[in-house]
Amino acid sequence: MYLTSEVKKDIFTRHGKTANDTGTAEGQIALFTFRIQHLTEHLKVNRNDLNTERSLVRLVGKRRRLLDYLKDKDITRYREIIKKLNIRK
């Protein structure tokens, strides 16, 4: 599996407050971004995998909602996570 507990801890350590703090918006956005990148690479090889495509669209929507929430709540945190993950609207 591509998403092991070590990978999750690393993501939350780099983007969240601590490795165990999985509830921060930044940590969740970083995790969704990692999963989106993985699914995108999968779909480049398997173009007819409609279930994966649907999952990818749902993940992008979840990340978008979290980014919108963070933008309304604290614009500086939003700008930092956008810059750190190289995401643009």
N, C-alpha and C positions, 0 to 999 in steps of 0.2 A: 504494500500500500504506500502511496506517495506521501500521505500525511500521517506521520508517526507522532507520538507524544513528544519526542525530542524536538521535532520540527515546530510543533505548536508552542512549546516552551520558549524556543529561540525567537519565534515571531512575537510572542507576548512580552518577552524580555526586551526586545529591541523597540517595540512600538507602544507597549503598555507601560504601566507603572512598575509592576513586578511580574515575575513568571507565573504567579498564581492568580493575578488579577485579570481574569478573562472577560470582565464586563465592560471595560472601557471601550468607547467608540473607536478610538484609534487602533486598539488591538483587534477588534472585530473587523474593521475595514481592512487592516493588513492581512488578516486570515482570509477574508473573502477575495482579496486581490490575488493571493497565492493560489487559491482554488480556481479562480477565473483563468489565470494564466495556464494552469495545468489542463483545464478543460478545453481551452482554446487550442493548445497544442494537440490534444487528442482529436479534436474535430478537424484539424488540418489533414490528419491521416484518414480518419473515418468520417467522410462527408455525409453519409446517410444515417448516422446515429442520431435519430430524432429525440430520444430520451435525454441524451447528453446535451443536445441543443436546448431543450426545454429547461433543463437544470441550469445551464449557463445563463439563460435569460432571467430566470428567477434570482440567481445569485447577483447578477448585475443590478437588478431592481432593488434587492436588499441593500447592496452597497450604496446605491444612489440615495435611498431613503436615509441611511445612516449619515451619509455625507451632507444631505440637506438638513438633518437634525443638528449636526455639528456646526454647520454654517450659521444656523439661526441661534445656537446656544453660545458659541465662542468662535469668532471669525479667525482669531490668530491660530488656534489649534487646527482649524480647518485648513488654513494656508500651509501650516507646517506639514500636515499629513499628505496634502496634495503634492508638495514639493518633495517630500521624502520618498513617496511611492511612485512618483512620476505619473500621476493620474491627472487628466484634465477633463473638464466637462464638455 
